[in-house]
Amino acid sequence: MPADLSPSDIAKRATARRAADLVETGMKVGLGTGSTAAFLVSRLGERLRDEGLRFTAVPTSTRTAEQARGEGIEVVTLNEAGRLDLTIDGADEFDADLTLIKGGGGAHLQEKIVAAASDRMVVIADAGKEVATLGAFPLPVEVIPFGWRTTQALVARTLENMDVDGGETVLRMRDGAAFVTDEGNHILDLHLGRIGDARALSAALNHVPGVVENGLFIDICDSVVIGHEDGSVSLRGRLAAEQG
Ligand SMILES: O=C[C@H](O)[C@H](O)[C@H](O)COP(=O)(O)O
């Protein structure tokens, strides 16, 4: 291992390298966003140069698109690609049902659309992201800028009727201003502590006027590759079953 990688980065690199092996020449692949996904894109660039791997990528953010192009990967839009074979993406939390919280980097809207367009979604995550109950990580909710304070109040009222422990809703900030997503929207981070019923919460949040999409991914991810700090990986879901 290179001395400059932290234990956490060793875990991220391990999961990314294992998932990168799933990509085959000719595939159309959704590329996630975040620090773990960055290891994936870098590994795919290596495979492209070393093994002649050729595939088409649909990135889930401008950040990932820039990195992928820099690696020489062919990037197309989702509209150009249509149906995708596979999406590989990071997550902020996942539970035993492979329900996810995503959006810590503010990219969950594009990520959810790309994952939904894919035959399968494989998550790459370090072991610390596995939880018994979702909700310690604040749930990102993308809202349109128009009237966001009203949307925030409506979201707060919605949470009063939900099976959660907390209800604080915080506008995400960056450099002293409201964070702006690739789609020109803002993010409310919901500090819930515990999410008792992710399906009910997701439906209720997406029903609020002004909400574009929340960061819960339900029945979308089929496998998780978990990276450990010793450089090993373990599998959950379909990939675990396939590998026996
Ligand atoms: O919006 C960002 C994405 O959902 C990321 O995949 C998620 O936040 C995990 O990021 P990281 O790999 O940096 O922990």
PDBQT file of the ligand as one rigid body, heavy atoms in Angstrom, charges set to zero:
ROOT
HETATM    1  O1  LIG A 301     -23.938  13.142  -3.095  1.00  0.00    +0.000 OA
HETATM    2  C1  LIG A 301     -23.035  12.351  -2.926  1.00  0.00    +0.000 C 
HETATM    3  C2  LIG A 301     -23.170  10.903  -3.024  1.00  0.00    +0.000 C 
HETATM    4  O2  LIG A 301     -24.413  10.392  -2.690  1.00  0.00    +0.000 OA
HETATM    5  C3  LIG A 301     -22.032  10.094  -2.434  1.00  0.00    +0.000 C 
HETATM    6  O3  LIG A 301     -22.038   8.879  -3.110  1.00  0.00    +0.000 OA
HETATM    7  C4  LIG A 301     -22.127   9.840  -0.946  1.00  0.00    +0.000 C 
HETATM    8  O4  LIG A 301     -22.246  11.064  -0.273  1.00  0.00    +0.000 OA
HETATM    9  C5  LIG A 301     -20.889   9.071  -0.432  1.00  0.00    +0.000 C 
HETATM   10  O5  LIG A 301     -19.749   9.830  -0.626  1.00  0.00    +0.000 OA
HETATM   11  P1  LIG A 301     -18.319   9.381  -0.114  1.00  0.00    +0.000 P 
HETATM   12  O6  LIG A 301     -17.907   8.229  -0.951  1.00  0.00    +0.000 OA
HETATM   13  O7  LIG A 301     -17.443  10.577  -0.313  1.00  0.00    +0.000 OA
HETATM   14  O8  LIG A 301     -18.469   9.011   1.333  1.00  0.00    +0.000 OA
ENDROOT
TORSDOF 0
